[in-house]
Amino acid sequence: MTENQFDIAFDWDGTLTSGDGPIGQDNGAEIDLYPLRLCLEAGCTVAVMTCNEAPYVASVLASRGITAFADTAMAHKVPDGEFGGQVLVTNRKVLAAVYADDRNITWKFGDDPRYPLACTMQDKEVIR
Ligand SMILES: [Mg+2]
């Protein structure tokens, strides 16, 4: 594992929450933290990436018994020291081994260059 690489980074908006975009405090979106809890119980380092306000998301996690640290300084590092073991909540994309995101295709450097276009066209077909 690379230093400051999380084991897993969850998207918040539309992934741990229902709906397909950023949610605010009062829009009634459902929140499912079970997949995140499973990772924590297995000892994984976990980040939550969001377009929402990071302190708000951290407070939601805290209200549900998950200790979280809002990375308002944009350090995007695995929490250690006094913050060790906490879920990092950030507005940045952090380095992680695994990303759980509702708007994701898996493609990386060296993969079939036609794949992103193929996925895009497939989505366009579904939308039509
Ligand atoms: Mg999302």
Boltz pocket constraint, residues with backbone or C-beta under 6 A from the ligand:
constraints:
  - pocket:
      binder: B
      contacts: [[A, 11], [A, 12], [A, 13], [A, 14], [A, 15], [A, 20], [A, 21], [A, 101], [A, 102], [A, 103]]
      max_distance: 6.0
